[in-house]
Every structure is written in structure tokens, then in C-alpha cells.
Amino acid sequence: MHFLTICNRLSLFYCLFLLFIASTQCRQQPHVNPSAWYHALRSKIQSAADLSADTTHFEYLADSMFSHRVFIREGRIFREEWYEKTGKLQGLSLFTFDGRFEWRCEICPDGSTGYEGVLFKNKFYGPCSWWYCNGQMRQHGFRYANREVGLWRRWDENGALVDAIDRGNGHLMDSLQYIFHLQH
């Protein structure tokens, strides 16, 4: 009888242990709004990019209309800039300190933003936005590993909606949660 009592207690212990393990493994990350995540990450990256560089490197790219400037702090690239031959800034990449995330921006001739989005491991994730150089939104949607996900909208230069197309892959929007939690 004593042997059965011990077995029952061990069974109860193992069942409770397995339930505990299962509950911790199945616990989901809290839901993150993709736009809120994007703006928080962008702000964090831009703040880090305002710090001074230990070293800068400037090069003219062979057979190219562009020159390239790299800013390095503590051995890591934290900012890259691309200039056209006239010296106007055409593009900008800012990186998190660990280099995992990159915020990329293309710049119109008047200095306004033409495009912006976030990369993780050289692939775009989250919201991506394009503007006409007059400041009107041109296109907006979400990406997951460069794939268009969910609803994508396009506007004309006057701001009128041209179309809104659901690109599908909605299940990937839920997978964005994993990428969002990597920034912490």
C-alpha cells in the first residue's frame, strides 16, 4: 500500500511539473501594434545615431553617381549616408547599437522623405512607407522578410486613394510579434 501512495504522489508531482512546463512554453508574448513598434524602434535608433562617432569613413563609389559616408562608434557602424555627386544627401541608414535593426530612409531632392522602413538581417519587416516628393503619401503596407503582407494602399500625387489590395499572408502579421520582441 505504501508503494502505491508513493507512486500516486510521484504521478501527481510529474503531472503538475508537466502542466507547469506546458503553461510556460505556451505563454505568448504580449501583442504589439506594428506601427507603435516601428515608431518606438525608429525613435530609439535615431537617438543612438545622434551620438558622436569615433571614426568616419568617406568614399567615392567607382562608376557610381553616389558617395558613401560611414560613421563608426565602438567598432560598430551606426550610421551610413549616401550622397549624389552634387553633395545632396540621398539616403540614410541608422542602426541599433547591436546592429540587429536598421532604419532606412531615402530622401527626395528637396530634403523630404521619399521612403522609410526597418530591416532585420537585411530583410524588411513591419510598416514600409513611400512618399511623393511633394509630401503626399504614395504607398504604405507591411512586410515580413521582404514579403508584402496584408493590406497595401496606393495614392496619387494629390492624395486620392488609387487602390487598396490585400496581399494575403495574414498569418505573417502574427509572426511579426517575434521580430518586435527581439529589439528589447
PLY file of the C-alpha trace (Angstrom):
ply
format ascii 1.0
element vertex 184
property float x
property float y
property float z
element edge 183
property int vertex1
property int vertex2
end_header
0.00 0.00 0.00
2.82 2.35 0.85
4.36 1.77 -2.62
1.09 2.84 -4.37
0.88 6.02 -2.31
4.41 6.96 -3.32
3.59 6.22 -6.98
0.43 8.34 -6.79
2.36 11.23 -5.26
5.10 10.94 -7.89
2.46 10.82 -10.65
0.81 13.92 -9.21
4.21 15.67 -8.99
5.06 14.78 -12.61
1.62 15.86 -13.83
1.94 19.20 -12.06
5.50 19.62 -13.34
4.40 18.89 -16.92
1.49 21.32 -16.60
3.88 24.00 -15.35
6.29 23.39 -18.24
3.45 23.38 -20.77
1.99 26.62 -19.40
5.34 28.43 -19.56
6.08 27.12 -23.06
2.66 28.09 -24.41
2.69 31.57 -22.92
2.51 34.05 -25.78
4.33 37.31 -25.99
2.04 40.29 -25.39
0.54 41.67 -28.61
2.46 44.59 -30.10
0.95 47.07 -32.53
3.22 47.08 -35.63
3.00 50.85 -36.12
3.69 51.59 -32.44
6.64 49.16 -32.51
8.00 50.81 -35.64
7.83 54.33 -34.21
9.37 53.29 -30.88
12.22 51.45 -32.63
12.77 54.32 -35.07
12.97 56.80 -32.20
15.43 54.55 -30.33
17.62 54.20 -33.43
17.55 57.93 -34.18
18.54 58.78 -30.61
21.52 56.42 -30.82
22.52 57.96 -34.18
22.75 61.42 -32.60
25.77 60.34 -30.55
29.22 61.24 -31.84
31.32 58.87 -33.93
34.78 57.58 -33.01
35.61 57.30 -36.71
34.09 58.31 -40.04
34.98 56.97 -43.43
34.11 58.66 -46.72
34.48 57.09 -50.15
33.51 57.84 -53.72
31.97 54.75 -55.21
33.58 53.74 -58.53
31.34 54.14 -61.59
28.57 55.49 -59.42
26.65 58.69 -59.01
27.00 58.34 -55.25
29.50 58.73 -52.49
29.22 56.92 -49.20
29.96 58.02 -45.63
30.13 55.58 -42.71
30.03 56.54 -39.02
31.56 54.11 -36.50
31.33 54.10 -32.71
33.00 51.48 -30.52
33.86 49.38 -33.57
30.32 49.25 -34.98
28.70 51.08 -37.87
25.78 53.05 -36.50
25.08 55.40 -39.41
25.56 55.36 -43.19
24.83 58.18 -45.60
24.71 58.20 -49.43
25.26 61.41 -51.37
24.85 62.20 -55.04
27.77 63.80 -56.89
26.39 67.28 -56.22
26.71 66.60 -52.48
22.98 66.26 -51.75
22.03 63.59 -49.22
20.06 60.82 -50.99
19.79 58.07 -48.41
20.39 57.28 -44.79
20.68 54.08 -42.74
20.74 54.15 -38.95
21.42 51.07 -36.84
20.69 49.89 -33.31
23.81 49.64 -31.17
23.86 45.85 -31.55
23.48 46.20 -35.34
20.42 43.93 -35.47
17.98 46.56 -36.75
18.44 49.14 -39.48
16.14 52.07 -40.22
16.48 53.03 -43.89
15.37 56.31 -45.41
15.53 57.58 -48.99
15.49 61.35 -49.40
13.91 63.49 -52.13
15.91 66.30 -53.78
14.08 68.87 -51.62
15.18 67.05 -48.43
11.80 65.46 -47.67
11.44 61.75 -47.01
10.75 59.54 -50.03
10.81 56.15 -48.31
11.35 54.62 -44.89
11.31 51.14 -43.40
13.07 48.83 -40.92
15.34 45.91 -41.76
16.29 42.94 -39.61
19.01 40.65 -41.03
18.88 42.61 -44.32
15.15 41.99 -44.84
12.29 44.44 -44.40
9.84 43.89 -41.55
6.88 45.94 -40.37
5.47 49.10 -41.94
7.03 50.47 -45.14
6.04 53.87 -46.49
6.76 55.79 -49.70
6.00 59.45 -50.37
5.93 61.63 -53.42
8.46 64.43 -53.16
5.52 66.84 -52.70
4.93 65.22 -49.29
1.85 63.16 -50.24
1.82 59.50 -49.23
2.45 57.31 -52.30
2.23 53.76 -50.88
2.01 52.08 -47.49
1.94 48.48 -46.32
3.61 45.88 -44.12
6.40 43.45 -44.93
7.65 40.26 -43.38
11.09 39.17 -44.67
10.52 41.39 -47.74
7.12 39.78 -48.47
4.15 42.11 -48.74
1.64 41.26 -46.02
-1.98 42.29 -45.57
-3.48 45.50 -46.92
-1.35 47.72 -49.18
-2.62 51.16 -50.20
-1.51 53.47 -53.02
-2.36 57.15 -53.53
-1.91 59.58 -56.40
0.17 62.77 -56.09
-2.91 64.71 -54.94
-3.57 62.33 -52.04
-6.52 60.44 -53.59
-6.57 56.70 -52.87
-5.79 54.78 -56.08
-6.23 51.25 -54.73
-6.10 49.09 -51.65
-5.06 45.49 -52.25
-4.93 42.71 -49.69
-1.70 40.85 -50.41
-2.73 37.98 -48.17
-0.16 36.27 -45.96
-2.11 37.50 -42.93
-0.59 34.75 -40.79
2.77 36.54 -41.18
1.38 39.60 -39.37
1.13 37.43 -36.26
4.74 36.30 -36.84
5.85 39.94 -36.73
5.40 39.70 -32.96
8.56 37.59 -32.79
10.61 40.22 -34.60
9.15 43.02 -32.49
10.27 41.36 -29.26
13.86 40.98 -30.49
14.54 44.70 -30.10
14.45 44.53 -26.29
0 1
1 2
2 3
3 4
4 5
5 6
6 7
7 8
8 9
9 10
10 11
11 12
12 13
13 14
14 15
15 16
16 17
17 18
18 19
19 20
20 21
21 22
22 23
23 24
24 25
25 26
26 27
27 28
28 29
29 30
30 31
31 32
32 33
33 34
34 35
35 36
36 37
37 38
38 39
39 40
40 41
41 42
42 43
43 44
44 45
45 46
46 47
47 48
48 49
49 50
50 51
51 52
52 53
53 54
54 55
55 56
56 57
57 58
58 59
59 60
60 61
61 62
62 63
63 64
64 65
65 66
66 67
67 68
68 69
69 70
70 71
71 72
72 73
73 74
74 75
75 76
76 77
77 78
78 79
79 80
80 81
81 82
82 83
83 84
84 85
85 86
86 87
87 88
88 89
89 90
90 91
91 92
92 93
93 94
94 95
95 96
96 97
97 98
98 99
99 100
100 101
101 102
102 103
103 104
104 105
105 106
106 107
107 108
108 109
109 110
110 111
111 112
112 113
113 114
114 115
115 116
116 117
117 118
118 119
119 120
120 121
121 122
122 123
123 124
124 125
125 126
126 127
127 128
128 129
129 130
130 131
131 132
132 133
133 134
134 135
135 136
136 137
137 138
138 139
139 140
140 141
141 142
142 143
143 144
144 145
145 146
146 147
147 148
148 149
149 150
150 151
151 152
152 153
153 154
154 155
155 156
156 157
157 158
158 159
159 160
160 161
161 162
162 163
163 164
164 165
165 166
166 167
167 168
168 169
169 170
170 171
171 172
172 173
173 174
174 175
175 176
176 177
177 178
178 179
179 180
180 181
181 182
182 183
